[in-house]
Amino acid sequence: MAAELDFSPPEIPEPTFMENVLRYGLFFGAIFQLICVLAIILPVSKSHKADSDSFEPKNSEPVKKPKAAAPQISKKPKKETKKKR
């Protein structure tokens, strides 16, 4: 009776190239998502922020940005009338 039982491991086919690409692509995507979430959660060091400010020119006068001319909505186009003859 013991001779009839087969305890050998089942034969599992080798993964194909596309299965490997899919597996490692999913791992890469998961790691990328974790890095993105951690970048949002963890605060940025303030020393990096101070370094980026040193590249900007520091003037005692504030820089004025020109404002774009806003279209005037209150003006209505004049209605053209035909001349009566």
PDB file of N, CA, C and O in Angstrom, chain B, residues numbered from 101:
ATOM      1  N   MET B 101       0.811  -1.178   0.000  1.00  0.00           N
ATOM      2  CA  MET B 101       0.000   0.000   0.000  1.00  0.00           C
ATOM      3  C   MET B 101       0.872   1.267   0.000  1.00  0.00           C
ATOM      4  O   MET B 101       0.502   2.248  -0.644  1.00  0.00           O
ATOM      5  N   ALA B 102       2.002   1.276   0.693  1.00  0.00           N
ATOM      6  CA  ALA B 102       2.897   2.429   0.740  1.00  0.00           C
ATOM      7  C   ALA B 102       3.541   2.682  -0.611  1.00  0.00           C
ATOM      8  O   ALA B 102       3.927   3.813  -0.905  1.00  0.00           O
ATOM      9  N   ALA B 103       3.663   1.660  -1.431  1.00  0.00           N
ATOM     10  CA  ALA B 103       4.288   1.811  -2.731  1.00  0.00           C
ATOM     11  C   ALA B 103       3.379   2.569  -3.704  1.00  0.00           C
ATOM     12  O   ALA B 103       3.864   3.121  -4.691  1.00  0.00           O
ATOM     13  N   GLU B 104       2.098   2.601  -3.445  1.00  0.00           N
ATOM     14  CA  GLU B 104       1.156   3.270  -4.348  1.00  0.00           C
ATOM     15  C   GLU B 104       1.131   4.788  -4.154  1.00  0.00           C
ATOM     16  O   GLU B 104       0.768   5.510  -5.082  1.00  0.00           O
ATOM     17  N   LEU B 105       1.503   5.286  -2.984  1.00  0.00           N
ATOM     18  CA  LEU B 105       1.469   6.725  -2.713  1.00  0.00           C
ATOM     19  C   LEU B 105       2.689   7.400  -3.339  1.00  0.00           C
ATOM     20  O   LEU B 105       3.815   6.919  -3.211  1.00  0.00           O
ATOM     21  N   ASP B 106       2.448   8.517  -4.013  1.00  0.00           N
ATOM     22  CA  ASP B 106       3.535   9.249  -4.665  1.00  0.00           C
ATOM     23  C   ASP B 106       3.762  10.545  -3.903  1.00  0.00           C
ATOM     24  O   ASP B 106       2.944  11.460  -3.994  1.00  0.00           O
ATOM     25  N   PHE B 107       4.860  10.644  -3.150  1.00  0.00           N
ATOM     26  CA  PHE B 107       5.167  11.830  -2.362  1.00  0.00           C
ATOM     27  C   PHE B 107       6.172  12.741  -3.050  1.00  0.00           C
ATOM     28  O   PHE B 107       6.751  13.609  -2.396  1.00  0.00           O
ATOM     29  N   SER B 108       6.393  12.576  -4.323  1.00  0.00           N
ATOM     30  CA  SER B 108       7.334  13.438  -5.037  1.00  0.00           C
ATOM     31  C   SER B 108       6.689  14.809  -5.229  1.00  0.00           C
ATOM     32  O   SER B 108       5.468  14.911  -5.344  1.00  0.00           O
ATOM     33  N   PRO B 109       7.511  15.870  -5.263  1.00  0.00           N
ATOM     34  CA  PRO B 109       6.943  17.212  -5.427  1.00  0.00           C
ATOM     35  C   PRO B 109       6.280  17.353  -6.798  1.00  0.00           C
ATOM     36  O   PRO B 109       6.722  16.751  -7.777  1.00  0.00           O
ATOM     37  N   PRO B 110       5.203  18.164  -6.858  1.00  0.00           N
ATOM     38  CA  PRO B 110       4.541  18.332  -8.154  1.00  0.00           C
ATOM     39  C   PRO B 110       5.457  19.079  -9.134  1.00  0.00           C
ATOM     40  O   PRO B 110       6.271  19.913  -8.739  1.00  0.00           O
ATOM     41  N   GLU B 111       5.302  18.762 -10.378  1.00  0.00           N
ATOM     42  CA  GLU B 111       6.133  19.408 -11.387  1.00  0.00           C
ATOM     43  C   GLU B 111       5.550  20.784 -11.701  1.00  0.00           C
ATOM     44  O   GLU B 111       4.407  20.907 -12.141  1.00  0.00           O
ATOM     45  N   ILE B 112       6.360  21.812 -11.467  1.00  0.00           N
ATOM     46  CA  ILE B 112       5.951  23.195 -11.724  1.00  0.00           C
ATOM     47  C   ILE B 112       6.749  23.672 -12.921  1.00  0.00           C
ATOM     48  O   ILE B 112       7.977  23.594 -12.914  1.00  0.00           O
ATOM     49  N   PRO B 113       6.069  24.169 -13.957  1.00  0.00           N
ATOM     50  CA  PRO B 113       6.814  24.627 -15.141  1.00  0.00           C
ATOM     51  C   PRO B 113       7.631  25.880 -14.820  1.00  0.00           C
ATOM     52  O   PRO B 113       7.259  26.679 -13.961  1.00  0.00           O
ATOM     53  N   GLU B 114       8.726  26.027 -15.513  1.00  0.00           N
ATOM     54  CA  GLU B 114       9.572  27.217 -15.339  1.00  0.00           C
ATOM     55  C   GLU B 114       8.794  28.449 -15.801  1.00  0.00           C
ATOM     56  O   GLU B 114       8.076  28.383 -16.799  1.00  0.00           O
ATOM     57  N   PRO B 115       8.926  29.576 -15.089  1.00  0.00           N
ATOM     58  CA  PRO B 115       8.215  30.789 -15.523  1.00  0.00           C
ATOM     59  C   PRO B 115       8.753  31.286 -16.862  1.00  0.00           C
ATOM     60  O   PRO B 115       9.950  31.217 -17.140  1.00  0.00           O
ATOM     61  N   THR B 116       7.835  31.785 -17.675  1.00  0.00           N
ATOM     62  CA  THR B 116       8.232  32.292 -18.988  1.00  0.00           C
ATOM     63  C   THR B 116       8.857  33.679 -18.846  1.00  0.00           C
ATOM     64  O   THR B 116       8.853  34.267 -17.765  1.00  0.00           O
ATOM     65  N   PHE B 117       9.382  34.181 -19.934  1.00  0.00           N
ATOM     66  CA  PHE B 117      10.009  35.509 -19.930  1.00  0.00           C
ATOM     67  C   PHE B 117       8.996  36.590 -19.554  1.00  0.00           C
ATOM     68  O   PHE B 117       9.304  37.485 -18.767  1.00  0.00           O
ATOM     69  N   MET B 118       7.790  36.508 -20.117  1.00  0.00           N
ATOM     70  CA  MET B 118       6.779  37.520 -19.824  1.00  0.00           C
ATOM     71  C   MET B 118       6.321  37.455 -18.367  1.00  0.00           C
ATOM     72  O   MET B 118       6.012  38.489 -17.775  1.00  0.00           O
ATOM     73  N   GLU B 119       6.274  36.272 -17.788  1.00  0.00           N
ATOM     74  CA  GLU B 119       5.919  36.150 -16.375  1.00  0.00           C
ATOM     75  C   GLU B 119       6.991  36.793 -15.494  1.00  0.00           C
ATOM     76  O   GLU B 119       6.675  37.428 -14.488  1.00  0.00           O
ATOM     77  N   ASN B 120       8.245  36.627 -15.872  1.00  0.00           N
ATOM     78  CA  ASN B 120       9.326  37.271 -15.123  1.00  0.00           C
ATOM     79  C   ASN B 120       9.267  38.783 -15.252  1.00  0.00           C
ATOM     80  O   ASN B 120       9.459  39.503 -14.271  1.00  0.00           O
ATOM     81  N   VAL B 121       9.002  39.266 -16.460  1.00  0.00           N
ATOM     82  CA  VAL B 121       8.894  40.714 -16.670  1.00  0.00           C
ATOM     83  C   VAL B 121       7.744  41.267 -15.837  1.00  0.00           C
ATOM     84  O   VAL B 121       7.881  42.317 -15.209  1.00  0.00           O
ATOM     85  N   LEU B 122       6.622  40.574 -15.829  1.00  0.00           N
ATOM     86  CA  LEU B 122       5.472  41.021 -15.057  1.00  0.00           C
ATOM     87  C   LEU B 122       5.775  41.030 -13.564  1.00  0.00           C
ATOM     88  O   LEU B 122       5.428  41.980 -12.863  1.00  0.00           O
ATOM     89  N   ARG B 123       6.420  39.975 -13.078  1.00  0.00           N
ATOM     90  CA  ARG B 123       6.732  39.882 -11.645  1.00  0.00           C
ATOM     91  C   ARG B 123       7.650  41.012 -11.214  1.00  0.00           C
ATOM     92  O   ARG B 123       7.367  41.700 -10.234  1.00  0.00           O
ATOM     93  N   TYR B 124       8.758  41.211 -11.944  1.00  0.00           N
ATOM     94  CA  TYR B 124       9.704  42.245 -11.539  1.00  0.00           C
ATOM     95  C   TYR B 124       9.150  43.647 -11.795  1.00  0.00           C
ATOM     96  O   TYR B 124       9.497  44.585 -11.078  1.00  0.00           O
ATOM     97  N   GLY B 125       8.309  43.799 -12.788  1.00  0.00           N
ATOM     98  CA  GLY B 125       7.660  45.084 -13.015  1.00  0.00           C
ATOM     99  C   GLY B 125       6.731  45.456 -11.875  1.00  0.00           C
ATOM    100  O   GLY B 125       6.662  46.617 -11.472  1.00  0.00           O
ATOM    101  N   LEU B 126       6.017  44.467 -11.357  1.00  0.00           N
ATOM    102  CA  LEU B 126       5.134  44.729 -10.217  1.00  0.00           C
ATOM    103  C   LEU B 126       5.942  45.079  -8.966  1.00  0.00           C
ATOM    104  O   LEU B 126       5.546  45.955  -8.196  1.00  0.00           O
ATOM    105  N   PHE B 127       7.074  44.398  -8.761  1.00  0.00           N
ATOM    106  CA  PHE B 127       7.924  44.738  -7.625  1.00  0.00           C
ATOM    107  C   PHE B 127       8.452  46.168  -7.762  1.00  0.00           C
ATOM    108  O   PHE B 127       8.448  46.932  -6.796  1.00  0.00           O
ATOM    109  N   PHE B 128       8.899  46.517  -8.948  1.00  0.00           N
ATOM    110  CA  PHE B 128       9.419  47.865  -9.187  1.00  0.00           C
ATOM    111  C   PHE B 128       8.332  48.911  -8.958  1.00  0.00           C
ATOM    112  O   PHE B 128       8.588  49.949  -8.348  1.00  0.00           O
ATOM    113  N   GLY B 129       7.122  48.643  -9.443  1.00  0.00           N
ATOM    114  CA  GLY B 129       6.012  49.584  -9.252  1.00  0.00           C
ATOM    115  C   GLY B 129       5.653  49.753  -7.785  1.00  0.00           C
ATOM    116  O   GLY B 129       5.359  50.862  -7.337  1.00  0.00           O
ATOM    117  N   ALA B 130       5.675  48.654  -7.033  1.00  0.00           N
ATOM    118  CA  ALA B 130       5.352  48.732  -5.608  1.00  0.00           C
ATOM    119  C   ALA B 130       6.407  49.540  -4.851  1.00  0.00           C
ATOM    120  O   ALA B 130       6.070  50.346  -3.984  1.00  0.00           O
ATOM    121  N   ILE B 131       7.668  49.327  -5.176  1.00  0.00           N
ATOM    122  CA  ILE B 131       8.742  50.078  -4.519  1.00  0.00           C
ATOM    123  C   ILE B 131       8.649  51.557  -4.875  1.00  0.00           C
ATOM    124  O   ILE B 131       8.857  52.416  -4.017  1.00  0.00           O
ATOM    125  N   PHE B 132       8.339  51.860  -6.131  1.00  0.00           N
ATOM    126  CA  PHE B 132       8.195  53.253  -6.562  1.00  0.00           C
ATOM    127  C   PHE B 132       7.045  53.930  -5.811  1.00  0.00           C
ATOM    128  O   PHE B 132       7.177  55.077  -5.384  1.00  0.00           O
ATOM    129  N   GLN B 133       5.925  53.234  -5.649  1.00  0.00           N
ATOM    130  CA  GLN B 133       4.796  53.801  -4.914  1.00  0.00           C
ATOM    131  C   GLN B 133       5.149  54.049  -3.459  1.00  0.00           C
ATOM    132  O   GLN B 133       4.762  55.072  -2.894  1.00  0.00           O
ATOM    133  N   LEU B 134       5.881  53.125  -2.843  1.00  0.00           N
ATOM    134  CA  LEU B 134       6.288  53.327  -1.450  1.00  0.00           C
ATOM    135  C   LEU B 134       7.194  54.546  -1.309  1.00  0.00           C
ATOM    136  O   LEU B 134       7.072  55.310  -0.351  1.00  0.00           O
ATOM    137  N   ILE B 135       8.099  54.725  -2.260  1.00  0.00           N
ATOM    138  CA  ILE B 135       8.989  55.890  -2.219  1.00  0.00           C
ATOM    139  C   ILE B 135       8.184  57.177  -2.364  1.00  0.00           C
ATOM    140  O   ILE B 135       8.454  58.160  -1.674  1.00  0.00           O
ATOM    141  N   CYS B 136       7.201  57.176  -3.255  1.00  0.00           N
ATOM    142  CA  CYS B 136       6.375  58.372  -3.450  1.00  0.00           C
ATOM    143  C   CYS B 136       5.563  58.699  -2.204  1.00  0.00           C
ATOM    144  O   CYS B 136       5.472  59.864  -1.815  1.00  0.00           O
ATOM    145  N   VAL B 137       4.977  57.693  -1.579  1.00  0.00           N
ATOM    146  CA  VAL B 137       4.190  57.919  -0.369  1.00  0.00           C
ATOM    147  C   VAL B 137       5.091  58.410   0.757  1.00  0.00           C
ATOM    148  O   VAL B 137       4.712  59.319   1.496  1.00  0.00           O
ATOM    149  N   LEU B 138       6.271  57.827   0.897  1.00  0.00           N
ATOM    150  CA  LEU B 138       7.187  58.276   1.941  1.00  0.00           C
ATOM    151  C   LEU B 138       7.665  59.705   1.688  1.00  0.00           C
ATOM    152  O   LEU B 138       7.893  60.457   2.636  1.00  0.00           O
ATOM    153  N   ALA B 139       7.817  60.082   0.433  1.00  0.00           N
ATOM    154  CA  ALA B 139       8.237  61.453   0.118  1.00  0.00           C
ATOM    155  C   ALA B 139       7.163  62.454   0.516  1.00  0.00           C
ATOM    156  O   ALA B 139       7.477  63.590   0.872  1.00  0.00           O
ATOM    157  N   ILE B 140       5.909  62.050   0.461  1.00  0.00           N
ATOM    158  CA  ILE B 140       4.823  62.941   0.865  1.00  0.00           C
ATOM    159  C   ILE B 140       4.736  63.015   2.385  1.00  0.00           C
ATOM    160  O   ILE B 140       4.536  64.089   2.952  1.00  0.00           O
ATOM    161  N   ILE B 141       4.889  61.868   3.038  1.00  0.00           N
ATOM    162  CA  ILE B 141       4.706  61.812   4.491  1.00  0.00           C
ATOM    163  C   ILE B 141       5.876  62.441   5.235  1.00  0.00           C
ATOM    164  O   ILE B 141       5.673  63.246   6.144  1.00  0.00           O
ATOM    165  N   LEU B 142       7.088  62.085   4.860  1.00  0.00           N
ATOM    166  CA  LEU B 142       8.268  62.571   5.579  1.00  0.00           C
ATOM    167  C   LEU B 142       8.564  64.011   5.192  1.00  0.00           C
ATOM    168  O   LEU B 142       8.546  64.347   4.008  1.00  0.00           O
ATOM    169  N   PRO B 143       8.836  64.863   6.168  1.00  0.00           N
ATOM    170  CA  PRO B 143       9.136  66.271   5.851  1.00  0.00           C
ATOM    171  C   PRO B 143      10.509  66.413   5.219  1.00  0.00           C
ATOM    172  O   PRO B 143      11.403  65.598   5.449  1.00  0.00           O
ATOM    173  N   VAL B 144      10.663  67.457   4.420  1.00  0.00           N
ATOM    174  CA  VAL B 144      11.935  67.749   3.771  1.00  0.00           C
ATOM    175  C   VAL B 144      12.792  68.525   4.762  1.00  0.00           C
ATOM    176  O   VAL B 144      12.282  69.375   5.491  1.00  0.00           O
ATOM    177  N   SER B 145      14.072  68.243   4.792  1.00  0.00           N
ATOM    178  CA  SER B 145      14.954  68.946   5.721  1.00  0.00           C
ATOM    179  C   SER B 145      15.008  70.425   5.368  1.00  0.00           C
ATOM    180  O   SER B 145      14.942  70.793   4.195  1.00  0.00           O
ATOM    181  N   LYS B 146      15.127  71.269   6.384  1.00  0.00           N
ATOM    182  CA  LYS B 146      15.112  72.710   6.156  1.00  0.00           C
ATOM    183  C   LYS B 146      16.432  73.213   5.579  1.00  0.00           C
ATOM    184  O   LYS B 146      16.466  74.291   4.984  1.00  0.00           O
ATOM    185  N   SER B 147      17.498  72.471   5.738  1.00  0.00           N
ATOM    186  CA  SER B 147      18.777  72.899   5.184  1.00  0.00           C
ATOM    187  C   SER B 147      18.719  72.903   3.660  1.00  0.00           C
ATOM    188  O   SER B 147      19.350  73.741   3.016  1.00  0.00           O
ATOM    189  N   HIS B 148      17.968  71.974   3.081  1.00  0.00           N
ATOM    190  CA  HIS B 148      17.808  71.947   1.624  1.00  0.00           C
ATOM    191  C   HIS B 148      17.030  73.174   1.166  1.00  0.00           C
ATOM    192  O   HIS B 148      17.338  73.744   0.119  1.00  0.00           O
ATOM    193  N   LYS B 149      16.041  73.581   1.923  1.00  0.00           N
ATOM    194  CA  LYS B 149      15.228  74.739   1.558  1.00  0.00           C
ATOM    195  C   LYS B 149      16.070  76.012   1.625  1.00  0.00           C
ATOM    196  O   LYS B 149      15.926  76.888   0.773  1.00  0.00           O
ATOM    197  N   ALA B 150      16.938  76.126   2.613  1.00  0.00           N
ATOM    198  CA  ALA B 150      17.789  77.303   2.741  1.00  0.00           C
ATOM    199  C   ALA B 150      18.795  77.370   1.596  1.00  0.00           C
ATOM    200  O   ALA B 150      19.125  78.460   1.129  1.00  0.00           O
ATOM    201  N   ASP B 151      19.281  76.226   1.144  1.00  0.00           N
ATOM    202  CA  ASP B 151      20.226  76.213   0.032  1.00  0.00           C
ATOM    203  C   ASP B 151      19.573  76.700  -1.251  1.00  0.00           C
ATOM    204  O   ASP B 151      20.201  77.416  -2.031  1.00  0.00           O
ATOM    205  N   SER B 152      18.322  76.323  -1.479  1.00  0.00           N
ATOM    206  CA  SER B 152      17.659  76.734  -2.709  1.00  0.00           C
ATOM    207  C   SER B 152      17.366  78.227  -2.703  1.00  0.00           C
ATOM    208  O   SER B 152      17.311  78.847  -3.765  1.00  0.00           O
ATOM    209  N   ASP B 153      17.174  78.823  -1.508  1.00  0.00           N
ATOM    210  CA  ASP B 153      16.910  80.254  -1.430  1.00  0.00           C
ATOM    211  C   ASP B 153      18.162  81.074  -1.740  1.00  0.00           C
ATOM    212  O   ASP B 153      18.048  82.212  -2.195  1.00  0.00           O
ATOM    213  N   SER B 154      19.345  80.522  -1.506  1.00  0.00           N
ATOM    214  CA  SER B 154      20.570  81.283  -1.720  1.00  0.00           C
ATOM    215  C   SER B 154      20.847  81.516  -3.202  1.00  0.00           C
ATOM    216  O   SER B 154      21.622  82.409  -3.546  1.00  0.00           O
ATOM    217  N   PHE B 155      20.229  80.732  -4.085  1.00  0.00           N
ATOM    218  CA  PHE B 155      20.453  80.912  -5.513  1.00  0.00           C
ATOM    219  C   PHE B 155      19.635  82.074  -6.076  1.00  0.00           C
ATOM    220  O   PHE B 155      19.964  82.603  -7.138  1.00  0.00           O
ATOM    221  N   GLU B 156      18.577  82.474  -5.378  1.00  0.00           N
ATOM    222  CA  GLU B 156      17.738  83.565  -5.873  1.00  0.00           C
ATOM    223  C   GLU B 156      18.397  84.894  -5.520  1.00  0.00           C
ATOM    224  O   GLU B 156      18.979  85.028  -4.443  1.00  0.00           O
ATOM    225  N   PRO B 157      18.311  85.884  -6.417  1.00  0.00           N
ATOM    226  CA  PRO B 157      18.883  87.187  -6.094  1.00  0.00           C
ATOM    227  C   PRO B 157      18.066  87.856  -4.996  1.00  0.00           C
ATOM    228  O   PRO B 157      16.836  87.843  -5.022  1.00  0.00           O
ATOM    229  N   LYS B 158      18.775  88.444  -4.029  1.00  0.00           N
ATOM    230  CA  LYS B 158      18.087  89.099  -2.913  1.00  0.00           C
ATOM    231  C   LYS B 158      18.190  90.605  -3.106  1.00  0.00           C
ATOM    232  O   LYS B 158      19.279  91.176  -3.044  1.00  0.00           O
ATOM    233  N   ASN B 159      17.065  91.231  -3.337  1.00  0.00           N
ATOM    234  CA  ASN B 159      17.002  92.677  -3.497  1.00  0.00           C
ATOM    235  C   ASN B 159      16.238  93.256  -2.321  1.00  0.00           C
ATOM    236  O   ASN B 159      15.364  92.600  -1.755  1.00  0.00           O
ATOM    237  N   SER B 160      16.569  94.482  -1.955  1.00  0.00           N
ATOM    238  CA  SER B 160      15.834  95.121  -0.868  1.00  0.00           C
ATOM    239  C   SER B 160      14.439  95.544  -1.348  1.00  0.00           C
ATOM    240  O   SER B 160      13.511  95.669  -0.549  1.00  0.00           O
ATOM    241  N   GLU B 161      14.303  95.762  -2.658  1.00  0.00           N
ATOM    242  CA  GLU B 161      13.004  96.145  -3.200  1.00  0.00           C
ATOM    243  C   GLU B 161      12.273  94.895  -3.681  1.00  0.00           C
ATOM    244  O   GLU B 161      12.871  94.015  -4.299  1.00  0.00           O
ATOM    245  N   PRO B 162      10.989  94.828  -3.394  1.00  0.00           N
ATOM    246  CA  PRO B 162      10.237  93.662  -3.896  1.00  0.00           C
ATOM    247  C   PRO B 162      10.080  93.737  -5.404  1.00  0.00           C
ATOM    248  O   PRO B 162       9.918  94.818  -5.971  1.00  0.00           O
ATOM    249  N   VAL B 163      10.128  92.598  -6.035  1.00  0.00           N
ATOM    250  CA  VAL B 163       9.992  92.535  -7.477  1.00  0.00           C
ATOM    251  C   VAL B 163       8.508  92.596  -7.817  1.00  0.00           C
ATOM    252  O   VAL B 163       7.709  91.796  -7.329  1.00  0.00           O
ATOM    253  N   LYS B 164       8.155  93.558  -8.661  1.00  0.00           N
ATOM    254  CA  LYS B 164       6.751  93.704  -9.047  1.00  0.00           C
ATOM    255  C   LYS B 164       6.518  92.969 -10.353  1.00  0.00           C
ATOM    256  O   LYS B 164       7.238  93.154 -11.334  1.00  0.00           O
ATOM    257  N   LYS B 165       5.505  92.141 -10.338  1.00  0.00           N
ATOM    258  CA  LYS B 165       5.157  91.401 -11.545  1.00  0.00           C
ATOM    259  C   LYS B 165       4.107  92.199 -12.312  1.00  0.00           C
ATOM    260  O   LYS B 165       3.139  92.675 -11.720  1.00  0.00           O
ATOM    261  N   PRO B 166       4.288  92.350 -13.613  1.00  0.00           N
ATOM    262  CA  PRO B 166       3.275  93.085 -14.375  1.00  0.00           C
ATOM    263  C   PRO B 166       1.986  92.277 -14.425  1.00  0.00           C
ATOM    264  O   PRO B 166       1.981  91.067 -14.651  1.00  0.00           O
ATOM    265  N   LYS B 167       0.897  93.002 -14.205  1.00  0.00           N
ATOM    266  CA  LYS B 167      -0.399  92.337 -14.240  1.00  0.00           C
ATOM    267  C   LYS B 167      -0.934  92.345 -15.664  1.00  0.00           C
ATOM    268  O   LYS B 167      -0.795  93.326 -16.395  1.00  0.00           O
ATOM    269  N   ALA B 168      -1.540  91.244 -16.035  1.00  0.00           N
ATOM    270  CA  ALA B 168      -2.138  91.155 -17.362  1.00  0.00           C
ATOM    271  C   ALA B 168      -3.393  92.009 -17.384  1.00  0.00           C
ATOM    272  O   ALA B 168      -4.143  92.057 -16.409  1.00  0.00           O
ATOM    273  N   ALA B 169      -3.612  92.676 -18.497  1.00  0.00           N
ATOM    274  CA  ALA B 169      -4.786  93.523 -18.615  1.00  0.00           C
ATOM    275  C   ALA B 169      -6.031  92.648 -18.641  1.00  0.00           C
ATOM    276  O   ALA B 169      -6.197  91.782 -19.501  1.00  0.00           O
ATOM    277  N   ALA B 170      -6.890  92.900 -17.679  1.00  0.00           N
ATOM    278  CA  ALA B 170      -8.117  92.118 -17.597  1.00  0.00           C
ATOM    279  C   ALA B 170      -9.122  92.664 -18.601  1.00  0.00           C
ATOM    280  O   ALA B 170      -9.283  93.879 -18.712  1.00  0.00           O
ATOM    281  N   PRO B 171      -9.789  91.802 -19.321  1.00  0.00           N
ATOM    282  CA  PRO B 171     -10.793  92.308 -20.273  1.00  0.00           C
ATOM    283  C   PRO B 171     -11.957  92.928 -19.520  1.00  0.00           C
ATOM    284  O   PRO B 171     -12.418  92.408 -18.504  1.00  0.00           O
ATOM    285  N   GLN B 172     -12.417  94.047 -20.046  1.00  0.00           N
ATOM    286  CA  GLN B 172     -13.506  94.756 -19.384  1.00  0.00           C
ATOM    287  C   GLN B 172     -14.834  94.161 -19.846  1.00  0.00           C
ATOM    288  O   GLN B 172     -15.190  94.210 -21.023  1.00  0.00           O
ATOM    289  N   ILE B 173     -15.540  93.608 -18.890  1.00  0.00           N
ATOM    290  CA  ILE B 173     -16.791  92.933 -19.203  1.00  0.00           C
ATOM    291  C   ILE B 173     -17.938  93.935 -19.263  1.00  0.00           C
ATOM    292  O   ILE B 173     -18.925  93.707 -19.962  1.00  0.00           O
ATOM    293  N   SER B 174     -17.812  95.058 -18.526  1.00  0.00           N
ATOM    294  CA  SER B 174     -18.921  96.002 -18.437  1.00  0.00           C
ATOM    295  C   SER B 174     -19.208  96.704 -19.773  1.00  0.00           C
ATOM    296  O   SER B 174     -20.329  97.154 -20.007  1.00  0.00           O
ATOM    297  N   LYS B 175     -18.202  96.795 -20.641  1.00  0.00           N
ATOM    298  CA  LYS B 175     -18.423  97.458 -21.926  1.00  0.00           C
ATOM    299  C   LYS B 175     -19.154  96.518 -22.864  1.00  0.00           C
ATOM    300  O   LYS B 175     -18.725  95.387 -23.095  1.00  0.00           O
ATOM    301  N   LYS B 176     -20.261  97.002 -23.399  1.00  0.00           N
ATOM    302  CA  LYS B 176     -21.019  96.200 -24.359  1.00  0.00           C
ATOM    303  C   LYS B 176     -20.706  96.714 -25.756  1.00  0.00           C
ATOM    304  O   LYS B 176     -20.582  97.922 -25.957  1.00  0.00           O
ATOM    305  N   PRO B 177     -20.578  95.827 -26.706  1.00  0.00           N
ATOM    306  CA  PRO B 177     -20.325  96.298 -28.068  1.00  0.00           C
ATOM    307  C   PRO B 177     -21.529  97.089 -28.581  1.00  0.00           C
ATOM    308  O   PRO B 177     -22.683  96.748 -28.323  1.00  0.00           O
ATOM    309  N   LYS B 178     -21.219  98.145 -29.308  1.00  0.00           N
ATOM    310  CA  LYS B 178     -22.290  98.996 -29.828  1.00  0.00           C
ATOM    311  C   LYS B 178     -23.011  98.272 -30.948  1.00  0.00           C
ATOM    312  O   LYS B 178     -22.406  97.615 -31.795  1.00  0.00           O
ATOM    313  N   LYS B 179     -24.306  98.413 -30.921  1.00  0.00           N
ATOM    314  CA  LYS B 179     -25.112  97.765 -31.940  1.00  0.00           C
ATOM    315  C   LYS B 179     -25.082  98.631 -33.192  1.00  0.00           C
ATOM    316  O   LYS B 179     -25.376  99.826 -33.144  1.00  0.00           O
ATOM    317  N   GLU B 180     -24.730  98.023 -34.288  1.00  0.00           N
ATOM    318  CA  GLU B 180     -24.665  98.765 -35.529  1.00  0.00           C
ATOM    319  C   GLU B 180     -26.081  98.855 -36.130  1.00  0.00           C
ATOM    320  O   GLU B 180     -26.797  97.859 -36.231  1.00  0.00           O
ATOM    321  N   THR B 181     -26.446 100.049 -36.513  1.00  0.00           N
ATOM    322  CA  THR B 181     -27.760 100.233 -37.135  1.00  0.00           C
ATOM    323  C   THR B 181     -27.561 100.669 -38.582  1.00  0.00           C
ATOM    324  O   THR B 181     -26.595 101.346 -38.932  1.00  0.00           O
ATOM    325  N   LYS B 182     -28.514 100.252 -39.403  1.00  0.00           N
ATOM    326  CA  LYS B 182     -28.442 100.651 -40.805  1.00  0.00           C
ATOM    327  C   LYS B 182     -28.995 102.044 -40.955  1.00  0.00           C
ATOM    328  O   LYS B 182     -29.950 102.436 -40.284  1.00  0.00           O
ATOM    329  N   LYS B 183     -28.375 102.782 -41.849  1.00  0.00           N
ATOM    330  CA  LYS B 183     -28.849 104.128 -42.110  1.00  0.00           C
ATOM    331  C   LYS B 183     -30.118 104.075 -42.940  1.00  0.00           C
ATOM    332  O   LYS B 183     -30.211 103.332 -43.918  1.00  0.00           O
ATOM    333  N   LYS B 184     -31.065 104.852 -42.544  1.00  0.00           N
ATOM    334  CA  LYS B 184     -32.320 104.916 -43.314  1.00  0.00           C
ATOM    335  C   LYS B 184     -32.163 105.962 -44.396  1.00  0.00           C
ATOM    336  O   LYS B 184     -31.675 107.064 -44.146  1.00  0.00           O
ATOM    337  N   ARG B 185     -32.581 105.609 -45.601  1.00  0.00           N
ATOM    338  CA  ARG B 185     -32.472 106.549 -46.710  1.00  0.00           C
ATOM    339  C   ARG B 185     -33.818 106.969 -47.175  1.00  0.00           C
ATOM    340  O   ARG B 185     -33.928 107.764 -48.109  1.00  0.00           O
TER     341      ARG B 185
END
